[in-house]
Amino acid sequence: MDKYWQRSEARLARKVRRLRRAELPLDTARLACYLIGKTLVHNLPGGTVSGRIVETEAYVVGDRAGHAYCGRTPRNGALYLERGHAYVYLIYGLHYLLNVTSERLGVGAGVLLRALEPLDGIALMRRGRGAVRLVDLARGPGRLTDALRIGSRHDGLDLCGGGPLWLGTARTPTGVIGRSERIGITKEAHRLLRFYEQGNPFVSGPNR
């Protein structure tokens, strides 16, 4: 970690700290719920960007909608790392999506981060995005990675380690957590594996 990250993290440490792996529930659905209200932080060369996680989706063991359903491949290898690592993949050739691995080493499952409430570095998030409304800056999994400059280079990164992209504790109290069917999939879409902070305008899907 370079000197800039150290200074940025020292300022942020007054508000949040890095989550330890032992704090993450060893269950995909429980982890998806647990992450609501927690902080996602990226220390960039030009500044630190961060946001509250307000919406997630769980892709559990044996889930036909999950990338691990057909087994391990070179593309989804990071999904089989122990909980707390990043699994990043490109969708439709346009956007990267960020997932947090959620089980023991060798078991493929993860939690998709669907939306953030921006906290730090909002001006930096907006660079290259044009006149984007604050509420739309990281509302949706593709916008989230665009805003926080997350790409394929982060695939497999330890989000509980000492790297530039990390998971942090909640900065403010978490509101009531809702649960619903998942969005934008066809297989096993009926499963109640989407979690979100009720009433939060930064949630990307139905807020009820």
N, C-alpha and C positions, 0 to 999 in steps of 0.2 A: 504494500500500500504506500503510495507516494505521499509527500508532505501535504499536498493539497487535500487529499482524502482525509488525512489525519486531522487537519484543521476543520474541515467540513463535518467530520464525524464527531469531533469534540463539541461543536456547537449543537449538533443534533442529539448528542448523548444526554443533554439536559432535558430532552423531551422523550426520547425513546432509546431503547438498547436493543442489541441484536438478540433474536430468539435463539435459545439453545435447542439442539435437536431433541433432547430429552423432554422438552416442553411440548413437542408436537405429538398429538395423539397418533397411535399406531393403528389407524383405521381410516380409510379414505373418506367416508361420509362424515365421520366425526371431525377429521381435519378440515374438510370444506366448511363446516360450521364454525370451527374454532378460528379460522383465518378471518372471518368477518370482523371488521374493526381494527385488525392489525395493520401494520405499516409496511409498504414496499418502498425500498430506498435504492437509488442508483447514484453513486458518486461518479460524476462525469468530469472530464478535464475542465469544462467551462463552468461547473457548478454542480450542486446536488439537487436532484429532483426526487420527490416522494409523494405518496398518496395513501389514503386510507382504503383498504380493501373493503368494498361494499357489496360485492356480488361474486359468487363462485359456483362452480358445478363439479360434482364428484363423478369420476369414471372409475368405478369400483372393480375389484377382481372378478374376472369372468364376464364383464360387461360387453355385450355385442357392439355397443357404440364406441368402445374404447380402442385405442391404438394397439393395445397389448393382446387383443382377443385372438389374433391369428399367430401369435408367438413373437419371439424376439427377432429383430432384423437390424441391419446397420443403421436404419433411419430412426428406429424407436429405442435404441439401446439405452439412452439416458433415463428412460421411463422405468428401467429396472434397478436403478440406483436406490440406496436406502433413502428413507423419507427426508425431505428438506432440500432436495436438489432441483435444479431447473431442467425441465424438458421443454425445448423450444422447437417449433416446427412451422413451416411455411404452408399457408392455405391459399388455394386458388392462384398461387404464384404472386400474390399481392401483399399479404400481411403475415407477420409472425404472431404466433400465439404462445403465451407463457403458461406452463403448468408446473405445479409443485408435486414432486414424487411423494408417495404417501404410505408405502408399505415397507417391509423388510427388504434387504438387498436380495435381488433375484426375483422379486415379485413385481409384475408390471401393473401399476395403477397410478392415478394422479388426479390432481385438482386443477381445473382450468380457472384462471383468474379472469373474470369477465368485466369488472369495472372498478375504477378507483375514484375517490374524491380527492382532487389535487390538493396538496399541502405546500410543499416547498418547490421553488424553481419554476413557477408557473410561466414566467416569461421565457425561460429556456425551453419548456415544453412546447410553447407556441411557435418557436422558430421553425420555419419550413411548413407550418400548417396553415398559414394565412389567418384571416380573421375568424377564428374558431371561438364559439361561445364557451365560457368556462365549463358549463354543464356538459358540453359535448367533447371536452378535451380528452378524457380517458374513459368515456362511457361506451363500452363494448371492447371485446378482447383484442381486436386489431388496433383500435385507437389507443388502447392502454400501452401496447408495446411501442407504437409510434411515438407517443408522448414521452415515454421513459427511455427511448433509444435502445430497445432490446431487440437483438437479432440472433442469427445462428451461432455467433461466437459465444453466446451465453449458454448454449445447450450443454447440459452436464455440470454447470457451475454449482458449487455448494452454497446455497442460500443461507446457511447457518455458519459459514466459515468467515474468513477475513477478506473476502473479495469485494469488488465495488458494487455488486448487486446483492441485496440482502433483505431478509425479513426482520421486521422489528416489532416491538411490543406496541400496544394501542396507545395513542397519544391522548385520546379523549374516551370517555365511556361509550360503550357500544349500545345502540338502541335495540329494540325488539327485533329478533331475527326471524324472518319468514322463510317458508319452504314451499317449493312448487315443482312442477314438471320442468324438464330441461328444454332449452330453446334451440331451434335450428338443426335438429337431428331427426332421423326417421326411425332408427332402431332403438327400442326400449325408451322411447321419448316419454312414456307415461310415468316413469319412475320419479319419485319425489326427491331428486338429488341436486336441485338448484337451491342455493341459500342466498339470502340478501338481507340488508338492513331495511326494515320497513319504513316507508315514508322518506327515504333518502332520494333526492332528485337525480343523483348521479348513477343510480341503478339503470342498467341498459334495457331490461325486459320489464314485464308486468310487475308493478310494485304492490302486489296484493297476494 
